[in-house]
């Protein structure tokens, strides 16, 4: 399986990579399949069936709206987030859907969009799309699985077991941290240098750098939006945005005669993470890193480094993201980055490990120290459940990103104080995450049927 840094980091919209970005991509792919088969003009009705976690928390995650926008021909990286709700409201009133921005078909929200209380065998995030011609003749039907981080596979891919159709041969292919360290040692490469060489199998170095800086700009824009907006987040929980107020209070610390907190560094990291995840919860534009639910951790750590290190430069951004992606690849290959599959340890845990690795790299870590930083970051998120209150990516998700961002910095600092030797390897921790996720009860895996999700209701 060849995974690029740009598979892990993708521009999209909130609030969820697996429940919003993935379903939108699946629906857009389905429309593309209809167009390729010259069936688009024959369609008179489309039926959407959401299963498992997509059904259980789909409304709170915007899965229903995302699928419909995908059917309209929209993609997560180009859609205007501000236009989603107005267009959905217009559709509900008119009961007309412009399929692929082309022919209008009838669409009844209650009849044609079904939330089913059942799981399909391959993955808990499943949806089936079926297009009908006149007289209810079935033109095309396909089932898609949103497997985390915006990745989507269809029924044929799932059945074949070959989830990645990319057969690109990489100069330094690795499937374990042990292999990664061995390659770095044998070829005298830093992790970021190895990742850059692999990325060149797909695109030029100039394109890699430009695309990574585009991602960084999108991360920065997300923070700025998060610092600008105030008020109540949508969804009904009445969660108050905090980032803008916290930002004002931190800026006050720079004024004369104001006593600052010795913990202000931690507060700045908290601020950046809160800003990203509040914007994500509001359905804004952001970057999956590697998921939406954990999207604040990697940007928060990088933001803090770039803002307060006078020697920081664009090369640091490039090397940070490349090294973080190396750890994300290992988590995806050997466990999962899907909260619906292994709980939040797969989302926040993976992102924490990635951020720790990225920071260690730009602080001068050896590959062994980088692996140790990632191991610390992931190890201390093992067993983390995914139990969002109300099915919304708000409680505990927003604060959880801030906590994990600080934890990532601590992990990098601890690793840099050592020589890279440690008791438990990153590979063993990733396998433990996989096994823990398999043992975890489904109610703790993004269904909002257990843990904090129900304790909030009981209180």
N, C-alpha and C positions, 0 to 999 in steps of 0.2 A: 504494500500500500504506500504510494507516494503522496505525502501530504505537504503542501506548501504553507509558508507563513501566511499567505493570503487566503488560504482555506480557513485558518483559525481566526484571523482578524478580518472582519467584513463590515462595511458600513451598512447600517440597517436602521430600523426604528424599534422603539419600545412597545410593550414592556418585556417581551421574552423572545429569545432567539429560537427556542424550540417550539413555542406556542404561537408566536406572531410571525417572525421572519420565515421559519420553515414552512408553515402552512401557506403563506403568501407565495413563496417560491414554488411550492407544489402545485398550487392552482395556476400560476403563470406557466409552468411547464406543461400542465394538462391542456391549457389553451393552445400552447405552441404545438402540441401533438395533434390537436384537432386541425390546426391550420396546415401542418405538414401533410396530413392525410386528405386535405381538401374537403373537410367535413364542416368547417365552421359555419358556412352559410345554411347548412341543413339543420342546425341545432335549434330546437324550440324550447328546450328546458334542460336545466342542469340540476342534479341533486347532489348535495353535500352531506356526507355522513362523518361525524367526528366520534372517535372511540377513545376509551381509556382516559388517560390524563388530559388529552385534548378536550374531551367532553366534560370531565369533572371540574376542570379549572379554566375551560375555554373562554367563558364569558369574561372572567376577571383578567385573563391574559389577552383578550382581544382576538382570539383565534377565529371567531365567527366573522368579524369585520375584515381580518387579514385575508381569509380565504376569498371573500367576496371581492376585495380589491385586487387580488391576484387574478380572479376570473375576468376582471375588467382590463387586465393586461398590465397591471402595475407590478413593479419589482421593488424590494425593500431598499435598495441602494439609491433609487432615483425618485421614489414617491415623495410627495410633499406631505409631511405628517399633519399639517394644519388642515388639509383638505379631506382627510379620512372621514371624520364624523359628519361634516356637512354632506358629503356624497352618499354616505350610508343612509342618512336621514331622507335625502331625496329619493333614494332607491326604495326605501320602505313606504314612502308615500305614493310613488308612481308605480311600484311593483314592476319596474322595467330595469333590466341589467344590460349594459352595452358589453357584450361578450368580446373580450380582446380588443376593446375600444372600437369594435365594429358593429355587427348587427345587434339590434335590441331584441331580447327575449323576455318572456314573462318570468318573474322571480317572486315567489311568495315566501317570505321569511320563515313562516311557521311550517309550511309544507316542504320546502326545498332545502332547509338547513336543519339537520337532525342531530341532536346530542344523545348518543346511545350509551347506556350503562353496561358496556361490555368491552372486553379487551381482545385485540387480535394477537395471535401467538408470537409474532416476531418482536414487537416493541410496543410499549404503552402509548406512544404518541403516534396514532394512526388516523388516517382519513381516507375515505373512498369518494372519488368523484365520478359521476356518471352523466353522460350527455345523451339526450333523447331527441330523436326526430319526431315528426308527426306520428300520431297513432301510438305514441309511447314506444316506438322502435328504438332499441338501444344501439347507439352509434359507437360509443367508446366508453369503457370504464377502466379505471386503474386505482390501485391503492398505493398510498405513499406513507412513508414513515419518516417523521422528523426526529432524527437521532441525536440532536443536541448541537448547539453552536450554529444553527442555521443549516446544517447538513441535511440533505433529503435523499432518500433512496426509494425506488418504486418496488412494486411487488416482485418483478422479475429479478432485480438486483438482490433483494432480500432472499429470494429462494435459491439463487445461485451461490450465495455466500461471498460473492465478489462485490463488496460494497464500493470499492473505489475503482472506477474504470480507467484511471490514469495509470498507464504502464511506463511512464517516463523512467529511464534509468538514471539514478543519481550517482554522482562520483563517490559520495560518502554515505551510502544508505545505512541506516541503523534502526533497530527495533527495540533496543534496550539501552538503559543508561550505561551498562557495562560496555556495550559495543560503541557507544558514543565516546566514552572515555578512552577506549582502546584506539579508536580512529584519531582522536586528538593527539594522543601520545605518539603513535606511529608516524604521523604526518606533521607533527609539531605545529598543530593548529589550535587556536582558541575556538570556543564553541561558536561564537559569532562568525568567525572566518569559515568554519566548516559549513555553517548554515548558508552563508552567502554563496559559497561554491555550489552547494546543492540548488539554490534558487536560480543560479545561472543556467541550469538545465532547462528552465522554462522561459527565461527572459534575460535581457541584458542587465548589466550592473546599473547602468543609468536608469533603466526602467524600474529596477528593484528599489533603488534609493528614492526615486520620485514617488513611487507608489507608497512606500513606507512613510514618507513625509506627508503624503496626502492623508494617510490614516492618522498620523499624529495631529495634523491640523483639525481633522474631524473630532478627535478626542478633546482638543483644546476648545473647539467651538461648543462642544457639549458641556464642558465645564462652565464656559462663559454664559451659556443659556441657563444653566442650573443656578448660577450666582445672580442672575437677573430676575428670575421669576420668584414670586411669593404666592402665598395663599394655600388653599386646600387641594390636595391631590385628588384626581377623579377616582370614582369607584365605590364611594359610600362609606369608607372607614373614617372619613374626616381627618386623615393624616395631614398634619401641617408641614409645609416645606420649612426647612431650617437653614439651608445653606446661605441664603442671602443675608439673613440676620447675623449668622456666625461670621460671615465675611466682613460685615461692617464692624463687628466687635473686634476682630483681629486687626483690622486696619487702624483702629483706635489705639492699639498698642504702640504704634509708631509715633504717636503724638507726645509732646513734652509733658512731663509731670503725670504721666499715666503709668502705673505699675504694671508691668507685663508678667505673664505667667511663665514659670520655668518650663512648663509643658507646652509652650506655644507651637513647637515643631510638630508635636503629635496632633495639635488642633488643626494645623494647616493640612496635614495629611487627611485627617477626618473630613475637613471641609471639601477637599477635592473629590473624595469618594462620595460624600453625601450629594454633592452637586450633580455628579454623573447619574447616580441612581435615582435621584428625584426626577431628573429629566427623563430617564428611562421609564419610570413609573407613570409619567404623564404622557407617554407615547411619543417622545421626541426622537430626534435623530441622534444616533450614537454608534459606537463600534462594538461589535461582539468581541469579547476579550477574556476567555474564548466564548462566553455566552453573554446574554443580556443581563441575566440575574446576577452575574458576577462581574459586570462590565466596569465597575468603578475602581477595582483594585489595581490593575495594571496602569491605567492612566494616573491614578492618584500618586503612586510611588514615583512615576516618571515626572509628573508635574512638579512634585516637591523638589526632586533632584535638579530639574532644569531651572526652576525659579530661584533656588537659593544657592546653587553652586556657580560661582562667577566664571569658572572655567568650562562650564557645560557647552556642548556644541552639537551640531546636527549628527555628527558621527556617533555620539552617545545615544541618540534616539534610534539610529539604525541598529547599533549593536545590542541595545536593550531589547528591542522588539524581536530581533533575530534569535537571541539567546532565550528569551521567554518562549518563543514558538517551539524551540527544540524540546522544552519540557512539556508543552502542550501536546506535541506530537506523541510523546511517550504515553501521556495520560490517555489520549484518545485511542492509540493503538492497543494498549494493554489493559485498559479499564473502560472508562466512559467519562464524558464531560456533560452528560445528561442528568439533570436532577430527577427526571421521571424514571431513570434506569438505576441510578445508584445513590440518590439523595443529593443533598447540597454539597457533600464532600467532593462530588464530581465537578461541581461548578465553582463554588468559592474555594474549595480545597485546591483544585487544579490552578485556579487563577492566582492564589496565594503563592503556590510553588513557582509559577511562571514569573511573577513579579520579583520574588526573592532571587531567582536565577538571573533575571535581567539586570537587577541592581548589582548583584555580585559581579557580573561581567564588567559593567562599566566602572566599578570600583577597583578593578584590577585582579579579580579572583582567578586562580588557576581553574582548569576544568573540574578538578577534584573538589575544590572549594565550592564551585558553582553547583555541582551535583549535591553536595552537602546542604547548601542553602535551600535548594528545592526540596530535599528530603525533609528538612526541618519544617518548612512551610506546609507541606502536605501531611506529614505525620500528625501534626497537632490540629488537623481538621478532620481526622478519621472519625467516621460514625456520624458526621453532621447530617441531620435530617433536612428534608425539604418539605416544610409544612406551612406554606404561606396562608396567613389569615385572609379569609374571604376569597382565596384564589388569586389575590392581587400580589404583584411583586413589590410589596411595600413593607409589611411587617412579617418577619424580622429582616427582610432582605436588604433594606437600605442601610440600616446600622451594621449589619453583618459585613458589608463591604468595607466599611470604615475600620472595623475591628481587624479584618483580615489584611488590610493595607498596612496597618501598623505592625501586624504580626510578620508580614513579609520583610519589612525593613529590619526587624529584630532578627529574623532568620538569617538574612544576609550578613548582618554584623557578627552574629555568633559564628557563622561559617568562616568569615574572614579572619577571625581570631584563632582559628585552628589551621591544621595542615591538610585538610581534606579527608583525613581518616576518621571514620565514625562507625558506630556499632551496627546500625541497620541501614542497608543500601536503599537508594531511591526505588530500585526495581522491586524490592520486597514490599515497600510501602505502597507502591502502585498496585501490586497484586493484592495486598490486604484491602485496599479501597475497593477493588473489584469484588473480592469475596464478601466483604462487609455489605456492599450494595446488594449482592445476591441474597444474603441472609436477611436483609432489612425488610420489614413488613411493608406491603404496598401502601398502607395508609400514611407512611412517612416519606413517600416518594412522589411529591407534587400532585397529590389528589385532594389536599385540604380536608382529609377525613381523619386526621390524627394529630397528636402533638399540640403545638401552639395554636394551630388552626381551630381546634375544637375547645382548647382550654380558654381561649378568649371568649368564646360563645358562652361557656359554662359560667365564667366570671360575671 
